[in-house]
Amino acid sequence: MYVYISMLAYVVVLFLTLRDIRIFRRTDIISYRKGALKGIIASTVILFGVIITPANPEMGLLAVFVGLLINRKGVREKVFTEAGTFDRLMGKTDI
């Protein structure tokens, strides 16, 4: 069960990182570039947690939690004005 939780966290962080990369490529807003870089670092830490979770669940989930803390994004510019939920998930911007 712990392995599934850590893998889900890894997939979510990768998805959000790819979304930030896509928004940065469309808008050239620096905060999304910084968010993508934080996401890459966080996904590396979370992947380490996924790998060690089967051997030691507590330490693995701790690494996953630290990775999620690293992934925290700061204040962002407003790039969505009329986009729906699906468009926001896919990274479509209104700019």
ChimeraX attribute file (.defattr): number of C-alpha atoms within 10 A of each C-alpha:
attribute: neighborCount
match mode: 1-to-1
recipient: residues
	/A:1	8
	/A:2	15
	/A:3	17
	/A:4	11
	/A:5	13
	/A:6	25
	/A:7	18
	/A:8	13
	/A:9	21
	/A:10	23
	/A:11	14
	/A:12	14
	/A:13	22
	/A:14	18
	/A:15	15
	/A:16	18
	/A:17	23
	/A:18	17
	/A:19	20
	/A:20	22
	/A:21	20
	/A:22	19
	/A:23	22
	/A:24	20
	/A:25	12
	/A:26	14
	/A:27	13
	/A:28	12
	/A:29	14
	/A:30	12
	/A:31	16
	/A:32	24
	/A:33	18
	/A:34	16
	/A:35	23
	/A:36	25
	/A:37	16
	/A:38	19
	/A:39	26
	/A:40	19
	/A:41	15
	/A:42	26
	/A:43	24
	/A:44	16
	/A:45	21
	/A:46	29
	/A:47	21
	/A:48	18
	/A:49	27
	/A:50	26
	/A:51	14
	/A:52	17
	/A:53	24
	/A:54	14
	/A:55	10
	/A:56	12
	/A:57	17
	/A:58	14
	/A:59	15
	/A:60	24
	/A:61	22
	/A:62	15
	/A:63	22
	/A:64	27
	/A:65	18
	/A:66	15
	/A:67	26
	/A:68	19
	/A:69	11
	/A:70	17
	/A:71	23
	/A:72	11
	/A:73	14
	/A:74	10
	/A:75	8
	/A:76	11
	/A:77	10
	/A:78	9
	/A:79	16
	/A:80	14
	/A:81	10
	/A:82	10
	/A:83	14
	/A:84	10
	/A:85	9
	/A:86	9
	/A:87	13
	/A:88	17
	/A:89	12
	/A:90	15
	/A:91	21
	/A:92	17
	/A:93	18
	/A:94	14
	/A:95	10
